[in-house]
Amino acid sequence: MTVEWTEEEMRQALFGDAEITAPVSTLPEEEIQPDVATVPVSKVAKKKVSKTFIPRLLVILRVSNEFEGRTLEIVHEADTLSTLLAEQEATKAARKKFRYVEVVSVKSM
């Protein structure tokens, strides 16, 4: 029991007897010339980017390969504000070459 409906009958069933309006074409409007003269915007001068401040800490280490033997003092520069991170970074780098590492001081540059 299939009923063949036309497109118009389906539209009437769904939307009622409303008339279908065709799209209205719009005429191009004429540009209105303003009475005020416009001044072209000058380019804004870009600010010079200053060299960014890199926080540096100076870590002084006393290192040796012999226990209570001859020691050397080495200096490590860390690019951080945290003294703990600077100490860890310096000791990690020093342990690659030396067996015994002792942190003497951490100073900001």
N, CA, C and O atoms as CSV, one atom per row, in Angstrom:
chain,resi,resn,atom,element,x,y,z
A,1,MET,N,N,0.835,-1.166,0.000
A,1,MET,CA,C,0.000,0.000,0.000
A,1,MET,C,C,0.890,1.243,0.000
A,1,MET,O,O,0.880,2.025,0.950
A,2,THR,N,N,1.622,1.405,-1.026
A,2,THR,CA,C,2.469,2.569,-1.155
A,2,THR,C,C,1.731,3.649,-1.907
A,2,THR,O,O,1.078,3.399,-2.921
A,3,VAL,N,N,1.848,4.839,-1.393
A,3,VAL,CA,C,1.200,5.977,-2.022
A,3,VAL,C,C,2.293,6.842,-2.617
A,3,VAL,O,O,3.236,7.223,-1.924
A,4,GLU,N,N,2.175,7.145,-3.865
A,4,GLU,CA,C,3.137,8.004,-4.543
A,4,GLU,C,C,2.727,9.455,-4.312
A,4,GLU,O,O,1.666,9.887,-4.761
A,5,TRP,N,N,3.552,10.184,-3.629
A,5,TRP,CA,C,3.287,11.583,-3.354
A,5,TRP,C,C,4.204,12.419,-4.228
A,5,TRP,O,O,5.362,12.070,-4.458
A,6,THR,N,N,3.678,13.497,-4.695
A,6,THR,CA,C,4.517,14.425,-5.445
A,6,THR,C,C,5.210,15.350,-4.442
A,6,THR,O,O,4.860,15.399,-3.263
A,7,GLU,N,N,6.161,16.048,-4.929
A,7,GLU,CA,C,6.909,16.956,-4.057
A,7,GLU,C,C,6.003,18.035,-3.487
A,7,GLU,O,O,6.132,18.400,-2.318
A,8,GLU,N,N,5.099,18.540,-4.290
A,8,GLU,CA,C,4.179,19.588,-3.832
A,8,GLU,C,C,3.259,19.066,-2.736
A,8,GLU,O,O,2.989,19.774,-1.766
A,9,GLU,N,N,2.777,17.838,-2.880
A,9,GLU,CA,C,1.887,17.278,-1.862
A,9,GLU,C,C,2.639,17.066,-0.544
A,9,GLU,O,O,2.084,17.268,0.536
A,10,MET,N,N,3.901,16.658,-0.646
A,10,MET,CA,C,4.696,16.488,0.574
A,10,MET,C,C,4.914,17.821,1.271
A,10,MET,O,O,4.850,17.901,2.497
A,11,ARG,N,N,5.170,18.862,0.498
A,11,ARG,CA,C,5.368,20.189,1.092
A,11,ARG,C,C,4.089,20.685,1.762
A,11,ARG,O,O,4.134,21.269,2.845
A,12,GLN,N,N,2.965,20.452,1.121
A,12,GLN,CA,C,1.699,20.877,1.718
A,12,GLN,C,C,1.420,20.102,2.996
A,12,GLN,O,O,0.899,20.660,3.962
A,13,ALA,N,N,1.763,18.817,3.008
A,13,ALA,CA,C,1.521,18.011,4.197
A,13,ALA,C,C,2.431,18.460,5.346
A,13,ALA,O,O,2.011,18.483,6.503
A,14,LEU,N,N,3.654,18.809,5.024
A,14,LEU,CA,C,4.590,19.209,6.071
A,14,LEU,C,C,4.397,20.642,6.530
A,14,LEU,O,O,4.368,20.914,7.730
A,15,PHE,N,N,4.265,21.557,5.587
A,15,PHE,CA,C,4.289,22.980,5.922
A,15,PHE,C,C,2.947,23.677,5.760
A,15,PHE,O,O,2.843,24.859,6.085
A,16,GLY,N,N,1.954,23.020,5.289
A,16,GLY,CA,C,0.660,23.652,5.105
A,16,GLY,C,C,0.574,24.317,3.741
A,16,GLY,O,O,1.346,24.007,2.834
A,17,ASP,N,N,-0.369,25.228,3.609
A,17,ASP,CA,C,-0.602,25.885,2.328
A,17,ASP,C,C,0.195,27.168,2.172
A,17,ASP,O,O,-0.250,28.075,1.469
A,18,ALA,N,N,1.332,27.273,2.788
A,18,ALA,CA,C,2.142,28.484,2.677
A,18,ALA,C,C,2.695,28.584,1.264
A,18,ALA,O,O,3.106,27.597,0.654
A,19,GLU,N,N,2.689,29.797,0.778
A,19,GLU,CA,C,3.209,30.004,-0.568
A,19,GLU,C,C,4.729,29.933,-0.559
A,19,GLU,O,O,5.378,30.347,0.401
A,20,ILE,N,N,5.273,29.414,-1.615
A,20,ILE,CA,C,6.714,29.327,-1.749
A,20,ILE,C,C,7.188,30.619,-2.384
A,20,ILE,O,O,6.762,30.991,-3.478
A,21,THR,N,N,8.066,31.282,-1.685
A,21,THR,CA,C,8.565,32.542,-2.217
A,21,THR,C,C,9.888,32.294,-2.909
A,21,THR,O,O,10.761,31.592,-2.398
A,22,ALA,N,N,10.011,32.868,-4.049
A,22,ALA,CA,C,11.255,32.743,-4.805
A,22,ALA,C,C,12.290,33.668,-4.181
A,22,ALA,O,O,11.932,34.707,-3.627
A,23,PRO,N,N,13.555,33.309,-4.261
A,23,PRO,CA,C,14.577,34.196,-3.700
A,23,PRO,C,C,14.559,35.546,-4.399
A,23,PRO,O,O,14.524,35.632,-5.626
A,24,VAL,N,N,14.583,36.573,-3.605
A,24,VAL,CA,C,14.515,37.928,-4.127
A,24,VAL,C,C,15.920,38.358,-4.511
A,24,VAL,O,O,16.856,38.246,-3.720
A,25,SER,N,N,16.053,38.844,-5.719
A,25,SER,CA,C,17.371,39.314,-6.144
A,25,SER,C,C,17.554,40.743,-5.638
A,25,SER,O,O,16.652,41.574,-5.741
A,26,THR,N,N,18.711,41.005,-5.103
A,26,THR,CA,C,18.986,42.340,-4.587
A,26,THR,C,C,19.807,43.097,-5.609
A,26,THR,O,O,20.735,42.569,-6.221
A,27,LEU,N,N,19.441,44.320,-5.765
A,27,LEU,CA,C,20.175,45.167,-6.689
A,27,LEU,C,C,21.400,45.722,-5.981
A,27,LEU,O,O,21.325,46.071,-4.802
A,28,PRO,N,N,22.511,45.810,-6.672
A,28,PRO,CA,C,23.698,46.367,-6.013
A,28,PRO,C,C,23.467,47.835,-5.674
A,28,PRO,O,O,23.059,48.633,-6.518
A,29,GLU,N,N,23.737,48.162,-4.429
A,29,GLU,CA,C,23.543,49.535,-3.989
A,29,GLU,C,C,24.750,50.371,-4.381
A,29,GLU,O,O,25.877,49.881,-4.443
A,30,GLU,N,N,24.491,51.619,-4.639
A,30,GLU,CA,C,25.577,52.523,-4.988
A,30,GLU,C,C,26.344,52.883,-3.722
A,30,GLU,O,O,25.758,53.060,-2.653
A,31,GLU,N,N,27.649,52.986,-3.857
A,31,GLU,CA,C,28.454,53.358,-2.704
A,31,GLU,C,C,28.250,54.838,-2.405
A,31,GLU,O,O,28.275,55.679,-3.304
A,32,ILE,N,N,28.051,55.133,-1.149
A,32,ILE,CA,C,27.846,56.512,-0.734
A,32,ILE,C,C,29.208,57.107,-0.429
A,32,ILE,O,O,29.974,56.567,0.370
A,33,GLN,N,N,29.499,58.224,-1.073
A,33,GLN,CA,C,30.775,58.887,-0.855
A,33,GLN,C,C,30.663,59.764,0.385
A,33,GLN,O,O,29.837,60.677,0.411
A,34,PRO,N,N,31.465,59.514,1.406
A,34,PRO,CA,C,31.382,60.350,2.606
A,34,PRO,C,C,32.001,61.719,2.348
A,34,PRO,O,O,32.900,61.871,1.521
A,35,ASP,N,N,31.493,62.716,3.081
A,35,ASP,CA,C,32.008,64.071,2.948
A,35,ASP,C,C,33.328,64.254,3.703
A,35,ASP,O,O,34.039,65.235,3.489
A,36,VAL,N,N,33.645,63.321,4.573
A,36,VAL,CA,C,34.854,63.421,5.378
A,36,VAL,C,C,35.996,62.745,4.627
A,36,VAL,O,O,35.866,61.620,4.144
A,37,ALA,N,N,37.107,63.451,4.541
A,37,ALA,CA,C,38.274,62.877,3.877
A,37,ALA,C,C,38.983,61.938,4.846
A,37,ALA,O,O,39.177,62.266,6.017
A,38,THR,N,N,39.360,60.786,4.351
A,38,THR,CA,C,40.057,59.828,5.205
A,38,THR,C,C,41.553,59.943,4.991
A,38,THR,O,O,42.032,60.097,3.868
A,39,VAL,N,N,42.271,59.867,6.081
A,39,VAL,CA,C,43.726,59.942,6.034
A,39,VAL,C,C,44.259,58.517,6.142
A,39,VAL,O,O,43.855,57.777,7.038
A,40,PRO,N,N,45.162,58.121,5.243
A,40,PRO,CA,C,45.689,56.760,5.345
A,40,PRO,C,C,46.475,56.585,6.647
A,40,PRO,O,O,47.200,57.480,7.083
A,41,VAL,N,N,46.314,55.438,7.237
A,41,VAL,CA,C,46.957,55.154,8.515
A,41,VAL,C,C,48.432,54.872,8.270
A,41,VAL,O,O,48.791,54.032,7.445
A,42,SER,N,N,49.278,55.586,9.000
A,42,SER,CA,C,50.710,55.359,8.844
A,42,SER,C,C,51.093,54.085,9.590
A,42,SER,O,O,50.431,53.690,10.550
A,43,LYS,N,N,52.146,53.463,9.146
A,43,LYS,CA,C,52.581,52.222,9.767
A,43,LYS,C,C,53.130,52.512,11.160
A,43,LYS,O,O,53.875,53.469,11.370
A,44,VAL,N,N,52.750,51.676,12.083
A,44,VAL,CA,C,53.209,51.821,13.453
A,44,VAL,C,C,54.619,51.254,13.538
A,44,VAL,O,O,54.883,50.140,13.086
A,45,ALA,N,N,55.509,52.029,14.117
A,45,ALA,CA,C,56.893,51.581,14.243
A,45,ALA,C,C,56.954,50.420,15.224
A,45,ALA,O,O,56.434,50.503,16.336
A,46,LYS,N,N,57.592,49.340,14.799
A,46,LYS,CA,C,57.701,48.172,15.661
A,46,LYS,C,C,58.730,48.437,16.748
A,46,LYS,O,O,59.777,49.039,16.513
A,47,LYS,N,N,58.403,47.975,17.924
A,47,LYS,CA,C,59.333,48.128,19.029
A,47,LYS,C,C,60.470,47.140,18.845
A,47,LYS,O,O,60.269,46.005,18.413
A,48,LYS,N,N,61.648,47.590,19.177
A,48,LYS,CA,C,62.789,46.691,19.100
A,48,LYS,C,C,62.683,45.684,20.236
A,48,LYS,O,O,62.436,46.037,21.389
A,49,VAL,N,N,62.872,44.451,19.884
A,49,VAL,CA,C,62.813,43.407,20.887
A,49,VAL,C,C,64.146,43.384,21.611
A,49,VAL,O,O,65.195,43.123,21.022
A,50,SER,N,N,64.078,43.660,22.883
A,50,SER,CA,C,65.313,43.683,23.659
A,50,SER,C,C,65.777,42.255,23.899
A,50,SER,O,O,64.993,41.306,23.878
A,51,LYS,N,N,67.042,42.141,24.122
A,51,LYS,CA,C,67.602,40.836,24.397
A,51,LYS,C,C,66.990,40.332,25.695
A,51,LYS,O,O,67.018,41.020,26.716
A,52,THR,N,N,66.448,39.147,25.649
A,52,THR,CA,C,65.781,38.631,26.832
A,52,THR,C,C,66.796,38.285,27.910
A,52,THR,O,O,67.895,37.803,27.633
A,53,PHE,N,N,66.401,38.541,29.124
A,53,PHE,CA,C,67.255,38.272,30.267
A,53,PHE,C,C,67.244,36.776,30.543
A,53,PHE,O,O,66.188,36.179,30.749
A,54,ILE,N,N,68.412,36.188,30.544
A,54,ILE,CA,C,68.536,34.776,30.855
A,54,ILE,C,C,69.122,34.665,32.257
A,54,ILE,O,O,70.254,35.089,32.492
A,55,PRO,N,N,68.372,34.106,33.175
A,55,PRO,CA,C,68.893,33.980,34.534
A,55,PRO,C,C,70.024,32.957,34.565
A,55,PRO,O,O,69.894,31.852,34.038
A,56,ARG,N,N,71.105,33.333,35.175
A,56,ARG,CA,C,72.252,32.431,35.257
A,56,ARG,C,C,72.707,32.327,36.708
A,56,ARG,O,O,72.740,33.307,37.453
A,57,LEU,N,N,73.049,31.119,37.068
A,57,LEU,CA,C,73.631,30.875,38.379
A,57,LEU,C,C,75.009,30.269,38.177
A,57,LEU,O,O,75.224,29.458,37.276
A,58,LEU,N,N,75.918,30.668,39.013
A,58,LEU,CA,C,77.292,30.187,38.957
A,58,LEU,C,C,77.471,29.178,40.090
A,58,LEU,O,O,77.338,29.523,41.264
A,59,VAL,N,N,77.774,27.932,39.731
A,59,VAL,CA,C,77.940,26.871,40.717
A,59,VAL,C,C,79.420,26.506,40.771
A,59,VAL,O,O,80.020,26.160,39.753
A,60,ILE,N,N,79.999,26.585,41.960
A,60,ILE,CA,C,81.404,26.215,42.150
A,60,ILE,C,C,81.435,24.846,42.823
A,60,ILE,O,O,80.820,24.633,43.868
A,61,LEU,N,N,82.170,23.920,42.196
A,61,LEU,CA,C,82.245,22.546,42.682
A,61,LEU,C,C,83.686,22.185,43.015
A,61,LEU,O,O,84.621,22.664,42.373
A,62,ARG,N,N,83.853,21.347,44.012
A,62,ARG,CA,C,85.165,20.772,44.322
A,62,ARG,C,C,85.080,19.304,43.912
A,62,ARG,O,O,84.263,18.554,44.446
A,63,VAL,N,N,85.926,18.895,42.960
A,63,VAL,CA,C,85.833,17.551,42.387
A,63,VAL,C,C,87.160,16.822,42.531
A,63,VAL,O,O,88.224,17.431,42.648
A,64,SER,N,N,87.059,15.485,42.517
A,64,SER,CA,C,88.256,14.653,42.635
A,64,SER,C,C,87.937,13.251,42.139
A,64,SER,O,O,86.779,12.833,42.122
A,65,ASN,N,N,88.969,12.538,41.738
A,65,ASN,CA,C,88.817,11.131,41.386
A,65,ASN,C,C,89.326,10.227,42.500
A,65,ASN,O,O,89.094,9.019,42.468
A,66,GLU,N,N,90.008,10.789,43.473
A,66,GLU,CA,C,90.535,10.036,44.614
A,66,GLU,C,C,89.854,10.529,45.884
A,66,GLU,O,O,89.624,11.727,46.046
A,67,PHE,N,N,89.535,9.606,46.779
A,67,PHE,CA,C,88.920,9.981,48.048
A,67,PHE,C,C,89.958,10.674,48.913
A,67,PHE,O,O,91.017,10.107,49.180
A,68,GLU,N,N,89.672,11.885,49.353
A,68,GLU,CA,C,90.566,12.735,50.143
A,68,GLU,C,C,91.924,12.911,49.470
A,68,GLU,O,O,92.956,13.011,50.133
A,69,GLY,N,N,91.900,12.945,48.150
A,69,GLY,CA,C,93.126,13.173,47.399
A,69,GLY,C,C,93.153,14.590,46.866
A,69,GLY,O,O,92.514,15.489,47.413
A,70,ARG,N,N,93.903,14.780,45.791
A,70,ARG,CA,C,94.010,16.101,45.179
A,70,ARG,C,C,92.646,16.511,44.608
A,70,ARG,O,O,92.024,15.735,43.882
A,71,THR,N,N,92.175,17.729,44.931
A,71,THR,CA,C,90.870,18.211,44.455
A,71,THR,C,C,91.056,19.396,43.520
A,71,THR,O,O,92.042,20.129,43.590
A,72,LEU,N,N,90.090,19.552,42.659
A,72,LEU,CA,C,90.048,20.676,41.726
A,72,LEU,C,C,88.754,21.439,41.951
A,72,LEU,O,O,87.745,20.861,42.354
A,73,GLU,N,N,88.789,22.726,41.692
A,73,GLU,CA,C,87.560,23.516,41.740
A,73,GLU,C,C,87.155,23.834,40.313
A,73,GLU,O,O,87.938,24.379,39.536
A,74,ILE,N,N,85.927,23.487,39.982
A,74,ILE,CA,C,85.417,23.803,38.646
A,74,ILE,C,C,84.196,24.696,38.802
A,74,ILE,O,O,83.532,24.705,39.838
A,75,VAL,N,N,83.921,25.448,37.742
A,75,VAL,CA,C,82.797,26.386,37.732
A,75,VAL,C,C,81.815,25.941,36.660
A,75,VAL,O,O,82.202,25.642,35.531
A,76,HIS,N,N,80.536,25.901,37.031
A,76,HIS,CA,C,79.478,25.518,36.093
A,76,HIS,C,C,78.449,26.642,36.043
A,76,HIS,O,O,78.041,27.155,37.085
A,77,GLU,N,N,78.028,27.027,34.838
A,77,GLU,CA,C,76.989,28.052,34.676
A,77,GLU,C,C,75.678,27.369,34.343
A,77,GLU,O,O,75.601,26.594,33.389
A,78,ALA,N,N,74.644,27.653,35.126
A,78,ALA,CA,C,73.328,27.062,34.914
A,78,ALA,C,C,72.350,28.152,34.497
A,78,ALA,O,O,72.359,29.250,35.054
A,79,ASP,N,N,71.511,27.848,33.519
A,79,ASP,CA,C,70.519,28.803,33.011
A,79,ASP,C,C,69.176,28.591,33.707
A,79,ASP,O,O,68.196,28.212,33.066
A,80,THR,N,N,69.132,28.829,34.983
A,80,THR,CA,C,67.908,28.653,35.747
A,80,THR,C,C,67.922,29.581,36.957
A,80,THR,O,O,68.969,30.100,37.342
A,81,LEU,N,N,66.763,29.780,37.543
A,81,LEU,CA,C,66.666,30.577,38.763
A,81,LEU,C,C,66.728,29.708,40.008
A,81,LEU,O,O,67.014,30.200,41.099
A,82,SER,N,N,66.462,28.432,39.850
A,82,SER,CA,C,66.418,27.527,40.982
A,82,SER,C,C,67.825,27.069,41.358
A,82,SER,O,O,68.553,26.524,40.528
A,83,THR,N,N,68.197,27.297,42.619
A,83,THR,CA,C,69.528,26.864,43.063
A,83,THR,C,C,69.610,25.345,43.131
A,83,THR,O,O,70.662,24.760,42.870
A,84,LEU,N,N,68.498,24.711,43.481
A,84,LEU,CA,C,68.484,23.252,43.555
A,84,LEU,C,C,68.725,22.638,42.181
A,84,LEU,O,O,69.530,21.717,42.037
A,85,LEU,N,N,68.024,23.152,41.172
A,85,LEU,CA,C,68.224,22.647,39.810
A,85,LEU,C,C,69.630,22.929,39.316
A,85,LEU,O,O,70.221,22.107,38.616
A,86,ALA,N,N,70.167,24.080,39.673
A,86,ALA,CA,C,71.528,24.420,39.258
A,86,ALA,C,C,72.531,23.458,39.881
A,86,ALA,O,O,73.458,23.011,39.207
A,87,GLU,N,N,72.354,23.132,41.175
A,87,GLU,CA,C,73.243,22.172,41.836
A,87,GLU,C,C,73.154,20.801,41.186
A,87,GLU,O,O,74.175,20.163,40.928
A,88,GLN,N,N,71.932,20.347,40.922
A,88,GLN,CA,C,71.746,19.026,40.320
A,88,GLN,C,C,72.356,18.958,38.930
A,88,GLN,O,O,73.001,17.972,38.574
A,89,GLU,N,N,72.150,20.001,38.152
A,89,GLU,CA,C,72.697,20.047,36.799
A,89,GLU,C,C,74.226,20.044,36.825
A,89,GLU,O,O,74.862,19.361,36.023
A,90,ALA,N,N,74.810,20.806,37.745
A,90,ALA,CA,C,76.267,20.891,37.844
A,90,ALA,C,C,76.869,19.570,38.312
A,90,ALA,O,O,77.874,19.118,37.764
A,91,THR,N,N,76.263,18.950,39.315
A,91,THR,CA,C,76.801,17.676,39.804
A,91,THR,C,C,76.651,16.579,38.761
A,91,THR,O,O,77.521,15.717,38.640
A,92,LYS,N,N,75.572,16.601,38.019
A,92,LYS,CA,C,75.374,15.608,36.959
A,92,LYS,C,C,76.447,15.750,35.882
A,92,LYS,O,O,76.982,14.754,35.395
A,93,ALA,N,N,76.759,16.994,35.515
A,93,ALA,CA,C,77.797,17.232,34.508
A,93,ALA,C,C,79.176,16.851,35.043
A,93,ALA,O,O,80.001,16.324,34.296
A,94,ALA,N,N,79.436,17.110,36.329
A,94,ALA,CA,C,80.748,16.815,36.911
A,94,ALA,C,C,80.948,15.317,37.109
A,94,ALA,O,O,82.074,14.830,37.013
A,95,ARG,N,N,79.884,14.586,37.382
A,95,ARG,CA,C,79.993,13.141,37.607
A,95,ARG,C,C,80.400,12.386,36.344
A,95,ARG,O,O,80.838,11.238,36.424
A,96,LYS,N,N,80.261,13.007,35.206
A,96,LYS,CA,C,80.678,12.355,33.964
A,96,LYS,C,C,82.194,12.186,33.919
A,96,LYS,O,O,82.694,11.245,33.303
A,97,LYS,N,N,82.935,13.099,34.574
A,97,LYS,CA,C,84.402,13.057,34.539
A,97,LYS,C,C,85.026,12.719,35.887
A,97,LYS,O,O,86.126,12.170,35.944
A,98,PHE,N,N,84.324,13.047,36.975
A,98,PHE,CA,C,84.922,12.895,38.297
A,98,PHE,C,C,84.064,11.991,39.168
A,98,PHE,O,O,82.846,11.907,39.010
A,99,ARG,N,N,84.742,11.315,40.098
A,99,ARG,CA,C,84.056,10.356,40.955
A,99,ARG,C,C,83.442,11.027,42.184
A,99,ARG,O,O,82.329,10.685,42.583
A,100,TYR,N,N,84.145,11.962,42.776
A,100,TYR,CA,C,83.687,12.633,43.995
A,100,TYR,C,C,83.405,14.103,43.683
A,100,TYR,O,O,84.262,14.817,43.163
A,101,VAL,N,N,82.184,14.540,44.013
A,101,VAL,CA,C,81.753,15.910,43.708
A,101,VAL,C,C,81.181,16.532,44.974
A,101,VAL,O,O,80.362,15.925,45.664
A,102,GLU,N,N,81.625,17.758,45.271
A,102,GLU,CA,C,81.118,18.496,46.427
A,102,GLU,C,C,80.767,19.915,45.977
A,102,GLU,O,O,81.578,20.587,45.340
A,103,VAL,N,N,79.564,20.364,46.309
A,103,VAL,CA,C,79.130,21.712,45.939
A,103,VAL,C,C,79.694,22.691,46.959
A,103,VAL,O,O,79.466,22.551,48.161
A,104,VAL,N,N,80.437,23.690,46.466
A,104,VAL,CA,C,81.027,24.693,47.351
A,104,VAL,C,C,80.074,25.866,47.511
A,104,VAL,O,O,79.758,26.258,48.634
A,105,SER,N,N,79.609,26.436,46.390
A,105,SER,CA,C,78.699,27.582,46.482
A,105,SER,C,C,77.879,27.723,45.208
A,105,SER,O,O,78.237,27.216,44.145
A,106,VAL,N,N,76.759,28.436,45.359
A,106,VAL,CA,C,75.888,28.771,44.232
A,106,VAL,C,C,75.639,30.269,44.307
A,106,VAL,O,O,75.084,30.758,45.291
A,107,LYS,N,N,76.048,31.003,43.269
A,107,LYS,CA,C,75.889,32.460,43.240
A,107,LYS,C,C,75.169,32.860,41.961
A,107,LYS,O,O,75.301,32.204,40.928
A,108,SER,N,N,74.410,33.943,42.045
A,108,SER,CA,C,73.785,34.469,40.831
A,108,SER,C,C,74.776,35.380,40.119
A,108,SER,O,O,75.590,36.052,40.753
A,109,MET,N,N,74.696,35.392,38.820
A,109,MET,CA,C,75.633,36.201,38.029
A,109,MET,C,C,75.057,37.568,37.772
A,109,MET,O,O,75.697,38.395,37.123
